[in-house]
Structure formats: structure tokens, C-alpha cells
Amino acid sequence: MTVPDRRAKTFHEAARELLTTWCDGLLGLQITDSPWRDLSGGILCPACGRVHGRCADAIYPLMHMAHTTGQDKYLQAAIRLQSWSHKVSKPDGAWVNDIAINPWKGITVFGAIAQAEALRHHGQILPDDVRQQWRDRLHRAGEYVFANFTMETANINYPVTAAYALLLLGTMFNEPTWLTRGREFAHGTMAYFTQHDGLLHGEGSPRNEVSPKGCRPVDLGYNVEESLPSLTLYAKLVGDSDMLDFLTDAWRRHLIFMLPDGAWDCSWSSRNYKWAYWGSRTSDGCQAGLALLADRDPTFIEAARRNLDLYARCTANNLLYGGPHYLAHDESPCVHHTFCHAKTLATLLDHVPHDIPN
């Protein structure tokens, strides 16, 4: 793993280069010729030896690559992958975490955001019939999220991401009740920031219980790689200046836990079993959230760039490893790292189209 020369590339150039590397790695793992119908079109994980149910989230970065490069290989990979996702699709509109291992349906919100962003920014390159199929399936996912998510659903990252998902889907499908519910989730989240430290809590079960020492469940990795970015995207899209002011302060408080090399210290977090040196293994990344607020605090783009450079140092064989020493110890990378964090780079490049000085 080599240390990138930061002076040689702008922030966006480095993000585009890394996104290309990762998407090519995903293409290399996609199963295109298999007699097993449950596998064909999916992405095989080199560490876990199976196809993760959430791998279809990769349709968003693949569609970004297809649209921005004009290369058909990315488009066809996205179409195959979305077709594979029917293996984890349920009649009620949900997707489940795995074909047979984990029936958890909450992850529908992540797939819905990925597919909505893919259609919103790049859907015009799809054949008309395929685009309509994607829209129909996405609407069913929206119906599931609207009918089943509440402020009490699972850990706090679920209602937080549902706020952004329902904003995207409510706008796309002209569903005013979805927009209203999304707003309720976004504003309801404001009560989940600790009074003195300004950290988002609720990443534990029971979510609202205080420990004997007065502590609440806080997970830094999920906060900075999923919840704060989703809230920032929501506030930017609706133009909520008060929420953006609040989130600017929240980001500053969370950045206290970034190490000098761009890593996040999640050692103390409620879900530290998912800690990867650069963040958390199944969340998306901090770059888009921080870049959207870079005009408010130049520290944000420096933090985003350091974390991006750390991604590059932890990338080998076109995949993101869980830390800088995994390769040296012959530890295979879980593909979850790559397809999740590829989404945030696509989000960065689509939502912040102009490069930011760094």
C-alpha cells in the first residue's frame, strides 16, 4: 500500500481516482457466469465467501461511473446487480440483509437511498424499460419505509437515514406524506444529541437507557459515516439553515475524535466491533457530509481529505482493506468496505460537483 502524493491531485481528482479503482474491483468480483441463480449478478466477498445482501447498494457508484465515463461495462454491471437484488427482495417492498442468513429488513432504507441517487443523477442512461422497472421497485421500497419506520426503529441511524430516503423518494414520486414523515424524522433526531458534548446518541439497545455512570450509547463510526452525512444531505436539499448551523457544530464536536492521519478513534464506541481504522465497516463515509459544509469551516475539507487519503493507503488489489496492516497479515478485505464507501465518493462527486481547494 503506497502513500498518495497529496500535492499531485485535487480533492475531487483523488476521489474520482479511488472511486474508479474500487468500482473496477467490484467488477472483478461480480459473478457473471454461474449455474447458481442465487449468485449470478451478485458480488462475491473475498473475505466472507458469500454474496452480501447489501451489495446491490453498489448500483449507485457503478451508475455514476457509467454516466461520467461512458463505459458500458459499469452500466451492465449495475443492471446485473439490480437484477440480482430480487434474490433479497420481499413482497412487502423490503430488501433483507442476506438471502438466508439474516432476515433483517431495516437495510431497505440504505438500498432505497442508493437506488434513488442512482436514478436521480444517472437514470437517463438506462434503457426506458429498465429505468421504469427500477422506479417501480424503488416505489415499493418507499412504501415499506413509510409504513414501517418510526423514531423508535432500531438504532438511531435508521430513522436518521429514513429522513433523507423519504425526502428523496417523496420528491421523486410526488408523495407529500413521505416528505412530511421525513421531516418528522429529521427534526426528531435533534433530541438525540447529548446536551453537554453535542454527540449523537442512540446507537444501542435499549436506545434511551442511561448507564449507571450516566452514559448514553454513542457510536462515532456510524455517526460520522452515516447519520451526520444523511442529516447534512437532508438539510442541504431542503435549505434548512437552522439545521445546517446545528450540524456544523455537531461535526466540529465529532471531529475531536479524528486522529492526525485521518483515522477515526472508534475504540470507545457502542459498536466498536464494527470499527475499521478509517471508520465503520458497513456505513458509507464522511466525505460528502463534510464537503457540503466546507464553506462554513475549512477544517472540514482538511478532515475529509485526510480520511480520503487514508482510504487510499488502505486500498490494495482494487479493494478497501479494514486497516493499513491487513494486507501484510494476509487478511482478505470484506467487500462491504468497498461498496459502502464507494457510495460516499459518488455522493461527494454528484452533490459537490466543483472541486474544493485543499
Disulfide bonds with the S-S distance in Angstrom:
none
